[in-house]
Amino acid sequence: MNGFNRTLIGLWLVCVGFLLLGSVSAAADPSATAVMKETTERLLAELESQRAVLERNPDRIYDLVDQILVPHFDFRRITRAAVGRRHWRKASSDQRLALTQGFQQMLIRTYAKALLNYSGQEIRYLSETPGRRKSTVVVSSEVREPGAGLIPIDYKLHNKGGKWKVYDVQIDNVSLVLNYRSSFGAQIRRKGIDGLIRSLGKMNAKGTK
């Protein structure tokens, strides 16, 4: 599977997996499981109740993603990993904010579109293990997608301010977030950090048309 296809599949599986992430436990925060289950139930209920509306106006899905899923992702950490430590250190605070906002908007739009295609695909959680760093966990799972067999996925979460936040997902042991690093790095080398910010802005503007 090449990086481009893995990225597209991975973005879609993030949505599917997060929908069913209610089985996550969290030693650092006993209330995390309840929070995740509540998030899952709320999102599935909203998808079901608004299905007719979403079919007429698919753009409404962005509001659901923004309200229900976004609070459970650490987009600053995701962006920092995708941009790379060296480039992130060179970026000003304003540039870091612009990068985070641009990448977040791009991912939200991708997640939202994928979410419209959710139809109860089977997912099985295998284990949860402590992460390499304090207050992190790795949740291993498998998703059965028709025509693709079992796809192994590891969700990485960290406890931030008493709440679990998704900061990376690995598909077949390849980081979804880091798949962007080579393309982002190439753009920064050619056009600088501001060039990458402009590119993200153009992609997001195109996506709204």
C-alpha positions as semicolon CSV with decimal commas, in nm:
position;residue;x (nm);y (nm);z (nm)
1;M;0,000;0,000;0,000
2;N;0,158;0,331;-0,097
3;G;0,168;0,631;0,134
4;F;-0,107;0,821;-0,045
5;N;-0,356;0,533;-0,033
6;R;-0,262;0,452;0,324
7;T;-0,328;0,811;0,422
8;L;-0,672;0,815;0,262
9;I;-0,768;0,481;0,416
10;G;-0,622;0,586;0,746
11;L;-0,819;0,909;0,763
12;W;-1,138;0,715;0,696
13;L;-1,053;0,450;0,955
14;V;-0,987;0,717;1,216
15;C;-1,351;0,814;1,185
16;V;-1,474;0,456;1,200
17;G;-1,246;0,368;1,488
18;F;-1,323;0,676;1,689
19;L;-1,693;0,610;1,654
20;L;-1,639;0,284;1,839
21;L;-1,369;0,396;2,079
22;G;-1,596;0,340;2,377
23;S;-1,394;0,036;2,483
24;V;-1,090;0,246;2,578
25;S;-0,991;0,235;2,943
26;A;-0,765;0,489;3,108
27;A;-0,567;0,425;3,423
28;A;-0,460;0,791;3,443
29;D;-0,819;0,911;3,432
30;P;-1,094;0,673;3,555
31;S;-1,361;0,882;3,385
32;A;-1,206;0,851;3,037
33;T;-1,401;0,537;2,942
34;A;-1,731;0,699;3,033
35;V;-1,637;1,010;2,837
36;M;-1,549;0,808;2,527
37;K;-1,866;0,602;2,547
38;E;-2,074;0,916;2,584
39;T;-1,899;1,068;2,281
40;T;-1,962;0,755;2,076
41;E;-2,327;0,732;2,169
42;R;-2,382;1,102;2,108
43;L;-2,222;1,100;1,764
44;L;-2,399;0,785;1,648
45;A;-2,729;0,922;1,776
46;E;-2,675;1,251;1,593
47;L;-2,578;1,073;1,271
48;E;-2,890;0,861;1,289
49;S;-3,128;1,141;1,380
50;Q;-2,989;1,377;1,116
51;R;-2,938;1,123;0,835
52;A;-3,216;1,270;0,620
53;V;-3,087;1,623;0,675
54;L;-2,731;1,518;0,595
55;E;-2,840;1,353;0,273
56;R;-2,998;1,681;0,162
57;N;-2,718;1,900;0,298
58;P;-2,391;1,705;0,351
59;D;-2,213;2,018;0,473
60;R;-2,402;1,987;0,802
61;I;-2,165;1,703;0,891
62;Y;-1,892;1,961;0,957
63;D;-2,089;2,099;1,249
64;L;-2,121;1,752;1,403
65;V;-1,750;1,682;1,369
66;D;-1,660;2,021;1,511
67;Q;-1,890;1,987;1,809
68;I;-1,840;1,621;1,899
69;L;-1,507;1,489;1,766
70;V;-1,275;1,790;1,756
71;P;-1,253;1,828;2,137
72;H;-1,094;1,481;2,153
73;F;-0,804;1,553;1,916
74;D;-0,484;1,738;2,002
75;F;-0,441;1,924;1,674
76;R;-0,143;2,128;1,790
77;R;0,052;1,813;1,872
78;I;-0,065;1,649;1,549
79;T;0,050;1,950;1,347
80;R;0,383;1,970;1,527
81;A;0,451;1,606;1,442
82;A;0,345;1,648;1,079
83;V;0,556;1,961;1,027
84;G;0,857;1,815;1,205
85;R;1,046;1,931;1,512
86;R;1,312;2,126;1,321
87;H;1,065;2,331;1,118
88;W;0,832;2,375;1,415
89;R;1,111;2,525;1,624
90;K;1,186;2,778;1,350
91;A;0,822;2,883;1,315
92;S;0,699;3,190;1,500
93;S;0,403;3,167;1,738
94;D;0,180;3,321;1,469
95;Q;0,304;3,071;1,211
96;R;0,246;2,780;1,449
97;L;-0,109;2,898;1,507
98;A;-0,172;2,936;1,132
99;L;-0,025;2,591;1,061
100;T;-0,237;2,430;1,331
101;Q;-0,556;2,601;1,217
102;G;-0,493;2,519;0,851
103;F;-0,407;2,153;0,911
104;Q;-0,694;2,113;1,154
105;Q;-0,941;2,248;0,900
106;M;-0,805;2,016;0,632
107;L;-0,830;1,710;0,857
108;I;-1,178;1,804;0,978
109;R;-1,306;1,829;0,622
110;T;-1,150;1,492;0,537
111;Y;-1,289;1,327;0,850
112;A;-1,633;1,475;0,793
113;K;-1,659;1,350;0,437
114;A;-1,547;1,004;0,544
115;L;-1,796;1,002;0,827
116;L;-2,083;1,036;0,580
117;N;-1,987;0,690;0,447
118;Y;-1,993;0,517;0,784
119;S;-2,217;0,210;0,774
120;G;-2,129;-0,002;1,077
121;Q;-1,800;-0,158;0,966
122;E;-1,672;-0,420;1,209
123;I;-1,394;-0,322;1,450
124;R;-1,232;-0,527;1,724
125;Y;-1,016;-0,389;2,004
126;L;-0,729;-0,618;2,099
127;S;-0,544;-0,453;2,384
128;E;-0,446;-0,132;2,556
129;T;-0,089;-0,072;2,667
130;P;0,096;0,219;2,828
131;G;0,266;0,449;2,579
132;R;0,636;0,529;2,575
133;R;0,577;0,854;2,758
134;K;0,397;0,927;3,082
135;S;0,018;0,967;3,060
136;T;-0,006;0,806;2,715
137;V;-0,177;0,487;2,600
138;V;-0,182;0,282;2,282
139;V;-0,506;0,109;2,186
140;S;-0,459;-0,174;1,934
141;S;-0,744;-0,274;1,708
142;E;-0,843;-0,437;1,382
143;V;-1,100;-0,316;1,132
144;R;-1,265;-0,550;0,885
145;E;-1,337;-0,360;0,566
146;P;-1,508;-0,550;0,280
147;G;-1,256;-0,624;0,011
148;A;-0,958;-0,522;0,225
149;G;-0,950;-0,788;0,496
150;L;-0,830;-0,705;0,847
151;I;-0,646;-0,376;0,884
152;P;-0,445;-0,332;1,207
153;I;-0,472;0,010;1,368
154;D;-0,305;0,154;1,678
155;Y;-0,456;0,465;1,836
156;K;-0,223;0,684;2,040
157;L;-0,379;0,902;2,308
158;H;-0,235;1,120;2,582
159;N;-0,389;1,261;2,893
160;K;-0,401;1,639;2,862
161;G;-0,553;1,832;3,146
162;G;-0,742;1,525;3,266
163;K;-0,883;1,444;2,922
164;W;-0,774;1,186;2,665
165;K;-0,669;1,335;2,331
166;V;-0,589;1,146;2,010
167;Y;-0,250;1,256;1,877
168;D;-0,164;0,988;1,622
169;V;-0,292;0,674;1,453
170;Q;-0,077;0,397;1,303
171;I;-0,200;0,195;1,006
172;D;0,007;-0,120;0,945
173;N;0,271;0,024;1,181
174;V;0,298;0,342;0,973
175;S;0,207;0,672;1,137
176;L;-0,085;0,847;0,972
177;V;0,031;1,188;1,089
178;L;0,390;1,134;0,980
179;N;0,270;1,050;0,630
180;Y;0,230;1,423;0,588
181;R;0,581;1,505;0,707
182;S;0,760;1,439;0,378
183;S;0,518;1,648;0,172
184;F;0,509;1,929;0,430
185;G;0,887;1,924;0,456
186;A;0,924;1,944;0,079
187;Q;0,689;2,243;0,063
188;I;0,874;2,421;0,344
189;R;1,209;2,367;0,171
190;R;1,072;2,512;-0,153
191;K;0,849;2,791;-0,028
192;G;0,918;2,829;0,342
193;I;0,676;2,794;0,632
194;D;0,454;3,072;0,495
195;G;0,438;2,878;0,167
196;L;0,298;2,574;0,348
197;I;0,047;2,795;0,528
198;R;-0,067;2,936;0,193
199;S;-0,094;2,585;0,046
200;L;-0,314;2,469;0,334
201;G;-0,528;2,778;0,290
202;K;-0,573;2,708;-0,081
203;M;-0,669;2,346;-0,018
204;N;-0,922;2,447;0,244
205;A;-1,065;2,720;0,022
206;K;-1,099;2,472;-0,262
207;G;-1,273;2,227;-0,032
208;T;-1,544;2,478;0,052
209;K;-1,646;2,521;-0,312
